[in-house]
Amino acid sequence: MSNKNYFSSIFGKSPVKPLQEHMARVMAAADELVPFFEGVIANDWEAARAARERVIQFEHDADAMKKDMRLNMPNSLFMPVARADILDLISMQDRIANQAKDITGIMTGRRMALPKQLADAFLTFVKRALDAVHQARRTVGELDELFETGFRGAEVQTVQGMIAELDHIERDTDRIEIELRGALFAIEKELPPIDVVFYYQIIDDIGELADLSHRVGSRLELLLAH
C-alpha cells in the first residue's frame, strides 16, 4: 500500500494513530540524550557520537512522518477538532526531536567536556527534562480515547490530570535549571569564557525540551476546550 493510501485510510477515521507514532519517534530521539551525556561525561566520544547518530535517525524518521501527515491529511476530517489544530500539534511534537539533535550537534561539534563538578547535575537535569517528554507522550497516547468519547466524559478529566502532572514536571525542571545555572555561575571564573557561554546555551536548550513538551500539553488542552 502506498504512503498516500495508507495515511488516507487512517485519516479517513482519525489522525490519532499517526500522531502517536510520530510522538513515539520523537521520544526515541530525545531518550538518546541520556547515553549521549553519559558518553560525554565519561569522555567516551565514540559512544557520544553513536548516540548522536541514533538521534539523527529518529529525528529524520519523525520529520518524514510529519511531512507525510501534512501532505496526506484530508482537508476535511470527520472529527471534533480542526485540521489546523492537529497540524499544529504535529509541529510542536517535531520540535522536540529537533531540539535533541541540536543539543548533540553543538556538543559533538565542540567536543564539549562538562565541568566535573557539574556532570551529575547536568545528567539529572537531562533526565528530568525527559520526564516531561515521556509525560507528553503518555498524554498523546490518550487521544484515541478522547476521540472515541467525543472529547467528553471521564476521559477528559483523566487527560486534564495528566496535563497537570506535565505542568508539575515542567516547573520542577525550571527549578533544577535555576540551580544548575547557579552552580555554573559559582565556578565560571575557573573556566574558559567561551566554554561558559556554550554551557549556558546547552542548559537553555535542555530546559527547552521540557518547555516544548509542556507546549504539547497546552495544545492538547486547547483540543479539550473544543
Secondary structure, DSSP 8 states (H G I E B T S, - for coil): --HHHHHHHHHTT-SHHHHHHHHHHHHHHHHTHHHHHHHHHTT-HHHHHHHHHHHHHHHHHHHHHHHHHHHHS-SS-SSSS-HHHHHHHHHHHHHHHHHHHHHHHHHHHHT----GGGHHHHHHHHHHHHHHHHHHHHHHTTHHHHHHTTS-SHHHHHHHHHHHHHHHHHHHHHHHHHHHHHHHHHHGGGS-HHHHHHHHHHHHHHHHHHHHHHHHHHHHHHHHT-
